C-alpha cells in the first residue's frame, strides 16, 4: 500500500470559484497529495474549459503533481462523480474536497498528514468535523443533519455530530468494496460514514473550519427528501430492528390496553382486531429480516 493520496474534486457549475480555488490549491502539500482529479458533472457554465486552462497553468508551476480532469456525459450527481474519480485514481488513499472553498486547504493538509504520517494508514477513514450553525448553512440542511445524526447515533450507539462532511480521507479498497451501498447523489458522504460504521472500520474525526458557501447551493427541496429517504433506507438495511422496534413497542402496548379493555367488557372491537393484525405483521417482518440478515 503506497503512502500517497489522490484528491477527488467534483465540479458542477463552479465557474465563479475556480480561479480562487486554484490559488488556494497552491498551498496543498504535494509531498503527500500527488494526484488531483477533477470530475466535471456536465456543467453548463464553462467550468470545464476554465479548469482545463488552470490545470495547464498549474502544471508549469508544480511538476510533482498529476492533474487530471474527467467529464460525465450527463449530470449524474455528486456521489457518482466521486466514485468515478476513485475508480480512476492511482493511489490507495483518497481525499475529497468541495471546490466552493467552504473547506480549507490547510485542513486538508492537516488530516492528510494525520492519515499518512501520524497514524501510518491505520485508520480507514478520517473525517473533517465541522461546526454547523446558521452562520454557514441553511436551516433546511441543519434540520436534515439533526434528524439523520440522532437516528444514526441511536442505531450505532455513537455520538457522532457530523456524518456528511465533504472533507475526508479514506481507504480506497474499502470504499470500492462497498460503493454499491453508497449514494450517487449528495448523500454519498453520509452513506459512506454509515457503511464504514456498520463494517466496524476504524474512523477518526478531526475538527476543521467550515466557511459559508459562496454562490447558489446545489441542494434543492427534492434533494432534501431524497437524502432523508436514502439514509433511512440504508439504516433500515443495516439496523432494521433498531428502526422497527421503537415503532412496534408503542403499537403493542396500545393493542394490549385495548385487548384488556375488550376482555373486561366481553366485546372484541374492530380496533383491537386491526391492531392485532398490524402487530402480527410487524412480528412476521422482524422474523423475515432476522433471517435475511443471517445471509448478508
Protein Blocks (a to p, Z undefined) as FASTA:
>chain_A
ZZbdcdddddehillmmmmmmmmmmmpcfklmmcdcdddehiaehmmmmmmmmmmmmmmm
mmkbccdddddfbdebjklmmmmmmmmpcbfbdcdddfklmacfklmmmmmmmmmmmnno
mafbdcddddddfklpcfklmmmmmmmmmmmmmmnopabfbfkbcbdcddfklmmmmmmm
pcfblmlmmmmmmmmmmnopacddddddddddedjdfbdfklmmmmmmmmmmmmmmmmmm
lmmmmmmmmmmmmmmmmmmmmmmnopacfklmmmmmmmmmmmmmmmmmmmmmmmZZ
